[in-house]
Amino acid sequence: MHDLRHEAASRFFEKGLHPLEVASITGHKSLTMLRRYTHLQPEALAAKLG
């Protein structure tokens, strides 16, 4: 279950949701904890930067 929370948080960000939206979905009370749970793919970040 714990790994699914990490995966879900990362995918929500990849879909373009705002951090506060993701936190409300995943139940994180602070953005610090949300950041700890989120693992973005380097390829996705590079694609956004062009």
mmCIF file as Biopython writes it, N, C-alpha, C and O atoms, coordinates in Angstrom:
data_model
#
loop_
_atom_site.group_PDB
_atom_site.id
_atom_site.type_symbol
_atom_site.label_atom_id
_atom_site.label_alt_id
_atom_site.label_comp_id
_atom_site.label_asym_id
_atom_site.label_entity_id
_atom_site.label_seq_id
_atom_site.pdbx_PDB_ins_code
_atom_site.Cartn_x
_atom_site.Cartn_y
_atom_site.Cartn_z
_atom_site.occupancy
_atom_site.B_iso_or_equiv
_atom_site.auth_seq_id
_atom_site.auth_asym_id
_atom_site.pdbx_PDB_model_num
ATOM 1   N N  . MET A ? 1  ? 0.829  -1.198 0.000   1.0 0.0 1  A 1 
ATOM 2   C CA . MET A ? 1  ? 0.000  0.000  0.000   1.0 0.0 1  A 1 
ATOM 3   C C  . MET A ? 1  ? 0.871  1.259  0.000   1.0 0.0 1  A 1 
ATOM 4   O O  . MET A ? 1  ? 0.561  2.238  -0.678  1.0 0.0 1  A 1 
ATOM 5   N N  . HIS A ? 2  ? 1.942  1.222  0.753   1.0 0.0 2  A 1 
ATOM 6   C CA . HIS A ? 2  ? 2.825  2.381  0.857   1.0 0.0 2  A 1 
ATOM 7   C C  . HIS A ? 2  ? 3.407  2.759  -0.500  1.0 0.0 2  A 1 
ATOM 8   O O  . HIS A ? 2  ? 3.462  3.941  -0.840  1.0 0.0 2  A 1 
ATOM 9   N N  . ASP A ? 3  ? 3.841  1.771  -1.278  1.0 0.0 3  A 1 
ATOM 10  C CA . ASP A ? 3  ? 4.404  2.041  -2.603  1.0 0.0 3  A 1 
ATOM 11  C C  . ASP A ? 3  ? 3.363  2.640  -3.541  1.0 0.0 3  A 1 
ATOM 12  O O  . ASP A ? 3  ? 3.696  3.461  -4.396  1.0 0.0 3  A 1 
ATOM 13  N N  . LEU A ? 4  ? 2.113  2.238  -3.389  1.0 0.0 4  A 1 
ATOM 14  C CA . LEU A ? 4  ? 1.057  2.780  -4.243  1.0 0.0 4  A 1 
ATOM 15  C C  . LEU A ? 4  ? 0.846  4.272  -3.987  1.0 0.0 4  A 1 
ATOM 16  O O  . LEU A ? 4  ? 0.524  5.026  -4.905  1.0 0.0 4  A 1 
ATOM 17  N N  . ARG A ? 5  ? 1.026  4.685  -2.755  1.0 0.0 5  A 1 
ATOM 18  C CA . ARG A ? 5  ? 0.871  6.105  -2.432  1.0 0.0 5  A 1 
ATOM 19  C C  . ARG A ? 5  ? 1.970  6.921  -3.108  1.0 0.0 5  A 1 
ATOM 20  O O  . ARG A ? 5  ? 1.714  8.005  -3.632  1.0 0.0 5  A 1 
ATOM 21  N N  . HIS A ? 6  ? 3.192  6.392  -3.093  1.0 0.0 6  A 1 
ATOM 22  C CA . HIS A ? 6  ? 4.298  7.052  -3.798  1.0 0.0 6  A 1 
ATOM 23  C C  . HIS A ? 6  ? 3.981  7.161  -5.290  1.0 0.0 6  A 1 
ATOM 24  O O  . HIS A ? 6  ? 4.143  8.224  -5.891  1.0 0.0 6  A 1 
ATOM 25  N N  . GLU A ? 7  ? 3.540  6.079  -5.866  1.0 0.0 7  A 1 
ATOM 26  C CA . GLU A ? 7  ? 3.245  6.039  -7.302  1.0 0.0 7  A 1 
ATOM 27  C C  . GLU A ? 7  ? 2.114  7.001  -7.649  1.0 0.0 7  A 1 
ATOM 28  O O  . GLU A ? 7  ? 2.207  7.733  -8.635  1.0 0.0 7  A 1 
ATOM 29  N N  . ALA A ? 8  ? 1.059  7.007  -6.860  1.0 0.0 8  A 1 
ATOM 30  C CA . ALA A ? 8  ? -0.085 7.872  -7.137  1.0 0.0 8  A 1 
ATOM 31  C C  . ALA A ? 8  ? 0.307  9.346  -7.067  1.0 0.0 8  A 1 
ATOM 32  O O  . ALA A ? 8  ? -0.076 10.130 -7.935  1.0 0.0 8  A 1 
ATOM 33  N N  . ALA A ? 9  ? 1.060  9.724  -6.052  1.0 0.0 9  A 1 
ATOM 34  C CA . ALA A ? 9  ? 1.476  11.125 -5.928  1.0 0.0 9  A 1 
ATOM 35  C C  . ALA A ? 9  ? 2.292  11.551 -7.141  1.0 0.0 9  A 1 
ATOM 36  O O  . ALA A ? 9  ? 2.100  12.644 -7.673  1.0 0.0 9  A 1 
ATOM 37  N N  . SER A ? 10 ? 3.190  10.699 -7.568  1.0 0.0 10 A 1 
ATOM 38  C CA . SER A ? 10 ? 4.023  11.017 -8.736  1.0 0.0 10 A 1 
ATOM 39  C C  . SER A ? 10 ? 3.179  11.159 -9.995  1.0 0.0 10 A 1 
ATOM 40  O O  . SER A ? 10 ? 3.390  12.087 -10.776 1.0 0.0 10 A 1 
ATOM 41  N N  . ARG A ? 11 ? 2.237  10.264 -10.202 1.0 0.0 11 A 1 
ATOM 42  C CA . ARG A ? 11 ? 1.402  10.306 -11.413 1.0 0.0 11 A 1 
ATOM 43  C C  . ARG A ? 11 ? 0.489  11.519 -11.421 1.0 0.0 11 A 1 
ATOM 44  O O  . ARG A ? 11 ? 0.254  12.102 -12.480 1.0 0.0 11 A 1 
ATOM 45  N N  . PHE A ? 12 ? -0.034 11.916 -10.259 1.0 0.0 12 A 1 
ATOM 46  C CA . PHE A ? 12 ? -0.874 13.112 -10.205 1.0 0.0 12 A 1 
ATOM 47  C C  . PHE A ? 12 ? -0.094 14.340 -10.653 1.0 0.0 12 A 1 
ATOM 48  O O  . PHE A ? 12 ? -0.624 15.187 -11.371 1.0 0.0 12 A 1 
ATOM 49  N N  . PHE A ? 13 ? 1.165  14.437 -10.232 1.0 0.0 13 A 1 
ATOM 50  C CA . PHE A ? 13 ? 1.997  15.561 -10.667 1.0 0.0 13 A 1 
ATOM 51  C C  . PHE A ? 13 ? 2.253  15.504 -12.156 1.0 0.0 13 A 1 
ATOM 52  O O  . PHE A ? 13 ? 2.240  16.535 -12.828 1.0 0.0 13 A 1 
ATOM 53  N N  . GLU A ? 14 ? 2.484  14.319 -12.681 1.0 0.0 14 A 1 
ATOM 54  C CA . GLU A ? 14 ? 2.721  14.187 -14.118 1.0 0.0 14 A 1 
ATOM 55  C C  . GLU A ? 14 ? 1.497  14.571 -14.931 1.0 0.0 14 A 1 
ATOM 56  O O  . GLU A ? 14 ? 1.619  14.988 -16.083 1.0 0.0 14 A 1 
ATOM 57  N N  . LYS A ? 15 ? 0.313  14.430 -14.336 1.0 0.0 15 A 1 
ATOM 58  C CA . LYS A ? 15 ? -0.915 14.848 -15.019 1.0 0.0 15 A 1 
ATOM 59  C C  . LYS A ? 15 ? -1.127 16.359 -14.933 1.0 0.0 15 A 1 
ATOM 60  O O  . LYS A ? 15 ? -2.057 16.895 -15.537 1.0 0.0 15 A 1 
ATOM 61  N N  . GLY A ? 16 ? -0.269 17.039 -14.186 1.0 0.0 16 A 1 
ATOM 62  C CA . GLY A ? 16 ? -0.342 18.491 -14.124 1.0 0.0 16 A 1 
ATOM 63  C C  . GLY A ? 16 ? -1.116 19.056 -12.947 1.0 0.0 16 A 1 
ATOM 64  O O  . GLY A ? 16 ? -1.406 20.252 -12.928 1.0 0.0 16 A 1 
ATOM 65  N N  . LEU A ? 17 ? -1.460 18.233 -11.962 1.0 0.0 17 A 1 
ATOM 66  C CA . LEU A ? 17 ? -2.179 18.754 -10.810 1.0 0.0 17 A 1 
ATOM 67  C C  . LEU A ? 17 ? -1.272 19.631 -9.962  1.0 0.0 17 A 1 
ATOM 68  O O  . LEU A ? 17 ? -0.064 19.408 -9.888  1.0 0.0 17 A 1 
ATOM 69  N N  . HIS A ? 18 ? -1.861 20.616 -9.332  1.0 0.0 18 A 1 
ATOM 70  C CA . HIS A ? 18 ? -1.166 21.532 -8.439  1.0 0.0 18 A 1 
ATOM 71  C C  . HIS A ? 18 ? -0.818 20.778 -7.141  1.0 0.0 18 A 1 
ATOM 72  O O  . HIS A ? 18 ? -1.563 19.886 -6.734  1.0 0.0 18 A 1 
ATOM 73  N N  . PRO A ? 19 ? 0.296  21.123 -6.493  1.0 0.0 19 A 1 
ATOM 74  C CA . PRO A ? 19 ? 0.676  20.434 -5.251  1.0 0.0 19 A 1 
ATOM 75  C C  . PRO A ? 19 ? -0.422 20.414 -4.185  1.0 0.0 19 A 1 
ATOM 76  O O  . PRO A ? 19 ? -0.579 19.412 -3.487  1.0 0.0 19 A 1 
ATOM 77  N N  . LEU A ? 20 ? -1.177 21.491 -4.052  1.0 0.0 20 A 1 
ATOM 78  C CA . LEU A ? 20 ? -2.255 21.498 -3.062  1.0 0.0 20 A 1 
ATOM 79  C C  . LEU A ? 20 ? -3.372 20.532 -3.439  1.0 0.0 20 A 1 
ATOM 80  O O  . LEU A ? 20 ? -4.004 19.941 -2.563  1.0 0.0 20 A 1 
ATOM 81  N N  . GLU A ? 21 ? -3.618 20.369 -4.733  1.0 0.0 21 A 1 
ATOM 82  C CA . GLU A ? 21 ? -4.612 19.401 -5.186  1.0 0.0 21 A 1 
ATOM 83  C C  . GLU A ? 21 ? -4.149 17.979 -4.878  1.0 0.0 21 A 1 
ATOM 84  O O  . GLU A ? 21 ? -4.922 17.150 -4.398  1.0 0.0 21 A 1 
ATOM 85  N N  . VAL A ? 22 ? -2.876 17.714 -5.163  1.0 0.0 22 A 1 
ATOM 86  C CA . VAL A ? 22 ? -2.332 16.378 -4.898  1.0 0.0 22 A 1 
ATOM 87  C C  . VAL A ? 22 ? -2.382 16.082 -3.404  1.0 0.0 22 A 1 
ATOM 88  O O  . VAL A ? 22 ? -2.761 14.983 -3.000  1.0 0.0 22 A 1 
ATOM 89  N N  . ALA A ? 23 ? -2.002 17.056 -2.585  1.0 0.0 23 A 1 
ATOM 90  C CA . ALA A ? 23 ? -2.021 16.860 -1.134  1.0 0.0 23 A 1 
ATOM 91  C C  . ALA A ? 23 ? -3.426 16.565 -0.627  1.0 0.0 23 A 1 
ATOM 92  O O  . ALA A ? 23 ? -3.596 15.753 0.283   1.0 0.0 23 A 1 
ATOM 93  N N  . SER A ? 24 ? -4.425 17.208 -1.200  1.0 0.0 24 A 1 
ATOM 94  C CA . SER A ? 24 ? -5.795 16.953 -0.749  1.0 0.0 24 A 1 
ATOM 95  C C  . SER A ? 24 ? -6.268 15.565 -1.156  1.0 0.0 24 A 1 
ATOM 96  O O  . SER A ? 24 ? -7.074 14.956 -0.452  1.0 0.0 24 A 1 
ATOM 97  N N  . ILE A ? 25 ? -5.780 15.062 -2.279  1.0 0.0 25 A 1 
ATOM 98  C CA . ILE A ? 25 ? -6.150 13.715 -2.724  1.0 0.0 25 A 1 
ATOM 99  C C  . ILE A ? 25 ? -5.433 12.654 -1.903  1.0 0.0 25 A 1 
ATOM 100 O O  . ILE A ? 25 ? -6.047 11.678 -1.472  1.0 0.0 25 A 1 
ATOM 101 N N  . THR A ? 26 ? -4.128 12.842 -1.683  1.0 0.0 26 A 1 
ATOM 102 C CA . THR A ? 26 ? -3.334 11.822 -1.003  1.0 0.0 26 A 1 
ATOM 103 C C  . THR A ? 26 ? -3.426 11.905 0.518   1.0 0.0 26 A 1 
ATOM 104 O O  . THR A ? 26 ? -3.070 10.956 1.217   1.0 0.0 26 A 1 
ATOM 105 N N  . GLY A ? 27 ? -3.905 13.042 1.031   1.0 0.0 27 A 1 
ATOM 106 C CA . GLY A ? 27 ? -4.067 13.187 2.475   1.0 0.0 27 A 1 
ATOM 107 C C  . GLY A ? 27 ? -2.844 13.708 3.199   1.0 0.0 27 A 1 
ATOM 108 O O  . GLY A ? 27 ? -2.794 13.658 4.428   1.0 0.0 27 A 1 
ATOM 109 N N  . HIS A ? 28 ? -1.854 14.209 2.472   1.0 0.0 28 A 1 
ATOM 110 C CA . HIS A ? 28 ? -0.670 14.768 3.127   1.0 0.0 28 A 1 
ATOM 111 C C  . HIS A ? 28 ? -1.022 16.101 3.766   1.0 0.0 28 A 1 
ATOM 112 O O  . HIS A ? 28 ? -1.687 16.939 3.156   1.0 0.0 28 A 1 
ATOM 113 N N  . LYS A ? 29 ? -0.572 16.288 4.995   1.0 0.0 29 A 1 
ATOM 114 C CA . LYS A ? 29 ? -0.876 17.520 5.715   1.0 0.0 29 A 1 
ATOM 115 C C  . LYS A ? 29 ? 0.135  18.623 5.444   1.0 0.0 29 A 1 
ATOM 116 O O  . LYS A ? 29 ? -0.147 19.797 5.685   1.0 0.0 29 A 1 
ATOM 117 N N  . SER A ? 30 ? 1.318  18.253 4.941   1.0 0.0 30 A 1 
ATOM 118 C CA . SER A ? 30 ? 2.326  19.266 4.648   1.0 0.0 30 A 1 
ATOM 119 C C  . SER A ? 30 ? 2.942  19.001 3.276   1.0 0.0 30 A 1 
ATOM 120 O O  . SER A ? 30 ? 2.997  17.863 2.809   1.0 0.0 30 A 1 
ATOM 121 N N  . LEU A ? 31 ? 3.397  20.068 2.651   1.0 0.0 31 A 1 
ATOM 122 C CA . LEU A ? 31 ? 4.042  19.925 1.352   1.0 0.0 31 A 1 
ATOM 123 C C  . LEU A ? 31 ? 5.398  19.238 1.480   1.0 0.0 31 A 1 
ATOM 124 O O  . LEU A ? 31 ? 5.886  18.639 0.522   1.0 0.0 31 A 1 
ATOM 125 N N  . THR A ? 32 ? 6.003  19.325 2.660   1.0 0.0 32 A 1 
ATOM 126 C CA . THR A ? 32 ? 7.275  18.642 2.895   1.0 0.0 32 A 1 
ATOM 127 C C  . THR A ? 32 ? 7.083  17.129 2.796   1.0 0.0 32 A 1 
ATOM 128 O O  . THR A ? 32 ? 7.878  16.437 2.159   1.0 0.0 32 A 1 
ATOM 129 N N  . MET A ? 33 ? 6.042  16.628 3.419   1.0 0.0 33 A 1 
ATOM 130 C CA . MET A ? 33 ? 5.789  15.177 3.346   1.0 0.0 33 A 1 
ATOM 131 C C  . MET A ? 33 ? 5.373  14.776 1.937   1.0 0.0 33 A 1 
ATOM 132 O O  . MET A ? 33 ? 5.748  13.701 1.467   1.0 0.0 33 A 1 
ATOM 133 N N  . LEU A ? 34 ? 4.621  15.604 1.271   1.0 0.0 34 A 1 
ATOM 134 C CA . LEU A ? 34 ? 4.218  15.310 -0.101  1.0 0.0 34 A 1 
ATOM 135 C C  . LEU A ? 34 ? 5.446  15.217 -0.996  1.0 0.0 34 A 1 
ATOM 136 O O  . LEU A ? 34 ? 5.541  14.320 -1.833  1.0 0.0 34 A 1 
ATOM 137 N N  . ARG A ? 35 ? 6.373  16.129 -0.822  1.0 0.0 35 A 1 
ATOM 138 C CA . ARG A ? 35 ? 7.605  16.110 -1.618  1.0 0.0 35 A 1 
ATOM 139 C C  . ARG A ? 35 ? 8.389  14.824 -1.371  1.0 0.0 35 A 1 
ATOM 140 O O  . ARG A ? 35 ? 8.998  14.278 -2.290  1.0 0.0 35 A 1 
ATOM 141 N N  . ARG A ? 36 ? 8.373  14.348 -0.143  1.0 0.0 36 A 1 
ATOM 142 C CA . ARG A ? 36 ? 9.075  13.114 0.197   1.0 0.0 36 A 1 
ATOM 143 C C  . ARG A ? 36 ? 8.446  11.908 -0.502  1.0 0.0 36 A 1 
ATOM 144 O O  . ARG A ? 36 ? 9.146  10.951 -0.833  1.0 0.0 36 A 1 
ATOM 145 N N  . TYR A ? 37 ? 7.147  11.945 -0.725  1.0 0.0 37 A 1 
ATOM 146 C CA . TYR A ? 37 ? 6.440  10.838 -1.361  1.0 0.0 37 A 1 
ATOM 147 C C  . TYR A ? 37 ? 6.489  10.879 -2.878  1.0 0.0 37 A 1 
ATOM 148 O O  . TYR A ? 37 ? 6.186  9.880  -3.530  1.0 0.0 37 A 1 
ATOM 149 N N  . THR A ? 38 ? 6.857  11.997 -3.442  1.0 0.0 38 A 1 
ATOM 150 C CA . THR A ? 38 ? 6.789  12.166 -4.887  1.0 0.0 38 A 1 
ATOM 151 C C  . THR A ? 38 ? 8.132  11.875 -5.533  1.0 0.0 38 A 1 
ATOM 152 O O  . THR A ? 38 ? 9.166  12.399 -5.119  1.0 0.0 38 A 1 
ATOM 153 N N  . HIS A ? 39 ? 8.098  11.031 -6.550  1.0 0.0 39 A 1 
ATOM 154 C CA . HIS A ? 39 ? 9.302  10.676 -7.296  1.0 0.0 39 A 1 
ATOM 155 C C  . HIS A ? 39 ? 9.006  10.862 -8.775  1.0 0.0 39 A 1 
ATOM 156 O O  . HIS A ? 39 ? 8.434  9.985  -9.421  1.0 0.0 39 A 1 
ATOM 157 N N  . LEU A ? 40 ? 9.398  12.003 -9.297  1.0 0.0 40 A 1 
ATOM 158 C CA . LEU A ? 40 ? 9.125  12.313 -10.688 1.0 0.0 40 A 1 
ATOM 159 C C  . LEU A ? 40 ? 10.170 11.657 -11.583 1.0 0.0 40 A 1 
ATOM 160 O O  . LEU A ? 40 ? 11.325 11.484 -11.195 1.0 0.0 40 A 1 
ATOM 161 N N  . GLN A ? 41 ? 9.744  11.301 -12.772 1.0 0.0 41 A 1 
ATOM 162 C CA . GLN A ? 41 ? 10.651 10.685 -13.725 1.0 0.0 41 A 1 
ATOM 163 C C  . GLN A ? 41 ? 11.474 11.779 -14.398 1.0 0.0 41 A 1 
ATOM 164 O O  . GLN A ? 41 ? 10.914 12.764 -14.878 1.0 0.0 41 A 1 
ATOM 165 N N  . PRO A ? 42 ? 12.802 11.617 -14.439 1.0 0.0 42 A 1 
ATOM 166 C CA . PRO A ? 42 ? 13.651 12.632 -15.068 1.0 0.0 42 A 1 
ATOM 167 C C  . PRO A ? 42 ? 13.266 12.897 -16.520 1.0 0.0 42 A 1 
ATOM 168 O O  . PRO A ? 42 ? 13.375 14.029 -16.992 1.0 0.0 42 A 1 
ATOM 169 N N  . GLU A ? 43 ? 12.818 11.871 -17.228 1.0 0.0 43 A 1 
ATOM 170 C CA . GLU A ? 43 ? 12.436 12.049 -18.628 1.0 0.0 43 A 1 
ATOM 171 C C  . GLU A ? 43 ? 11.236 13.002 -18.754 1.0 0.0 43 A 1 
ATOM 172 O O  . GLU A ? 43 ? 11.181 13.824 -19.668 1.0 0.0 43 A 1 
ATOM 173 N N  . ALA A ? 44 ? 10.299 12.881 -17.843 1.0 0.0 44 A 1 
ATOM 174 C CA . ALA A ? 44 ? 9.108  13.750 -17.871 1.0 0.0 44 A 1 
ATOM 175 C C  . ALA A ? 44 ? 9.504  15.203 -17.620 1.0 0.0 44 A 1 
ATOM 176 O O  . ALA A ? 44 ? 8.994  16.116 -18.269 1.0 0.0 44 A 1 
ATOM 177 N N  . LEU A ? 45 ? 10.414 15.404 -16.677 1.0 0.0 45 A 1 
ATOM 178 C CA . LEU A ? 45 ? 10.869 16.779 -16.392 1.0 0.0 45 A 1 
ATOM 179 C C  . LEU A ? 45 ? 11.626 17.353 -17.588 1.0 0.0 45 A 1 
ATOM 180 O O  . LEU A ? 45 ? 11.433 18.515 -17.945 1.0 0.0 45 A 1 
ATOM 181 N N  . ALA A ? 46 ? 12.472 16.556 -18.197 1.0 0.0 46 A 1 
ATOM 182 C CA . ALA A ? 46 ? 13.229 17.020 -19.355 1.0 0.0 46 A 1 
ATOM 183 C C  . ALA A ? 46 ? 12.300 17.377 -20.514 1.0 0.0 46 A 1 
ATOM 184 O O  . ALA A ? 46 ? 12.541 18.353 -21.224 1.0 0.0 46 A 1 
ATOM 185 N N  . ALA A ? 47 ? 11.247 16.595 -20.706 1.0 0.0 47 A 1 
ATOM 186 C CA . ALA A ? 47 ? 10.298 16.866 -21.781 1.0 0.0 47 A 1 
ATOM 187 C C  . ALA A ? 47 ? 9.577  18.198 -21.559 1.0 0.0 47 A 1 
ATOM 188 O O  . ALA A ? 47 ? 9.316  18.934 -22.510 1.0 0.0 47 A 1 
ATOM 189 N N  . LYS A ? 48 ? 9.258  18.501 -20.295 1.0 0.0 48 A 1 
ATOM 190 C CA . LYS A ? 48 ? 8.598  19.768 -20.005 1.0 0.0 48 A 1 
ATOM 191 C C  . LYS A ? 48 ? 9.513  20.962 -20.242 1.0 0.0 48 A 1 
ATOM 192 O O  . LYS A ? 48 ? 9.059  22.040 -20.626 1.0 0.0 48 A 1 
ATOM 193 N N  . LEU A ? 49 ? 10.791 20.760 -20.013 1.0 0.0 49 A 1 
ATOM 194 C CA . LEU A ? 49 ? 11.751 21.850 -20.215 1.0 0.0 49 A 1 
ATOM 195 C C  . LEU A ? 49 ? 12.101 22.068 -21.678 1.0 0.0 49 A 1 
ATOM 196 O O  . LEU A ? 49 ? 12.633 23.110 -22.059 1.0 0.0 49 A 1 
ATOM 197 N N  . GLY A ? 50 ? 11.792 21.066 -22.486 1.0 0.0 50 A 1 
ATOM 198 C CA . GLY A ? 50 ? 12.023 21.216 -23.916 1.0 0.0 50 A 1 
ATOM 199 C C  . GLY A ? 50 ? 13.294 20.602 -24.315 1.0 0.0 50 A 1 
ATOM 200 O O  . GLY A ? 50 ? 13.652 20.634 -25.492 1.0 0.0 50 A 1 
#
